[in-house]
Amino acid sequence: MSEKMAQVNFHKFKSLKVWQKGIDLAVSCYEITGKFPEEERFGLVSQMNRSAVSIPCNIAEGAGRGSAKDFSRFLDIARGSTNELETLSIIAEKVGLLHAEDFSRLEGGIDEIHRMLYSFQSQLKP
């Protein structure tokens, strides 16, 4: 994808499938962490929700930047947030806060978004 072509579509982040999937994952994360005990509200709940929200936010912020290089940098940050959310999910599962079906739900969304980000990013590079 040429630099000029990529710039034309940056402002339409809401039409990006990866952004839409990121929104869905963030909503799922809020639903799942809403089942955690109250004492985790400022611990894993907060960390997990922040990392989940960071994924679509960085996609949107990158889309508003003026170059494919800048956009790619924000996609890198979004990919980092997928790794953070996956790590937090593993911890939550290992300490008994995250049930198997919820863990699978998050893992599936994380994996899909991670792959989509990698693929999208490769299209932005010359």
N, C-alpha and C positions, 0 to 999 in steps of 0.2 A: 504494500500500500504506500503510495507516495506521500510525502510530507504534506503537500497541498490537499490531497484527498482526505488525509486523516484530520486535518484542521477543520475542514468543512463539517465534519460529523461530531466534533468534540462537544458542542453545546447540546447535543441530543442524547445525553447520558441516560435519560429515562427509557429510551428505546433499546438500550444495550441489554441483551439477555443476561450477561454476567452481573450487571447492576441489579436487575430484577431478582435474580437468584440470591444475590447478597441481601436484599431487603427481606426475602422469604426466610433466609437463614437467621437473620437478626430477630425476626418475629418469633421463629421457632425457639431460638435461644431464650428469649424473654418468657415464652410459655413454659419451657422446661425448667428454667431456673426459678420460676415462680413457685415451683413445688419444693424447693430447697428450704431447709429450716431457717427461721428468722435470724438466727445468730450468724448465718453465712451472708447476710445482706451486704455487709461491707467487705466481705472476703471474696470467695469464688463467684458469687452472684454478680457483684460489681465488675470484677475482672472479666468474666465471661461475656457479660453484656456489652461492656466497652469494646472488647476485641471484635465481637460480632458486628457491632454498629460501625466500627472503623472500616470494615471491608467495603460496603457500598459508599460510605462517605469519601474514602480515598479514591474510589473509581470516579465519583462525581467531581471531586476537586481536581483530579487529573484531567478530566474531560474539559474543564474550564481553562486549562492552561493553553499557552499559545503554540506549543510544538509537540511533535510526537515524542521527542526525547523527554520532555517534562511529564507528559502523560505516562510514559513507560516507567518513570521513576515512581509515580504515585501507584501504579499497578504493582510495582515491587513492594511498596509499603502495604498494599492490600494483601499481597501474598504472604507477607510476614505476619499479618493479622490472622490469616487462616492457620498458620503454624502455631501462633499463640493460642488461638481458640482450641485447636486440636490438643495441645499440651494441657490446657486447663480442663478439657473434657476428660482426658485420660486420668488426671489427678482426681477429678470429681467422681469418676467411675471407680477408681481404686479405693477411695475412702468411703464408698457406699452411698454417695449422694445422687449419683446418676444411674438410673436403671438401664438395663441392657437395651431395651427398645428405644429409649431416648438417646442413649449413646450412639446406637446405630443410625438414628435419624440425623443427629448432628454430624457424625462421621461421613455419612453419604453426601450431605450438603457441602461439607468442607472439601471433600475430595473432588466433587464436581466443579465447584468454584475454583479450586486451585488449578485444575486442568484447563478450565475456560480462561483463566487469567493468563496462564502460560501461553496458550494458543493465541489469544488476542494480542498479547505483548509481542509475539513473534511476527505478527502482521504489521506492527508499527515500526519494526526495525528495518532499515534499508537493506 
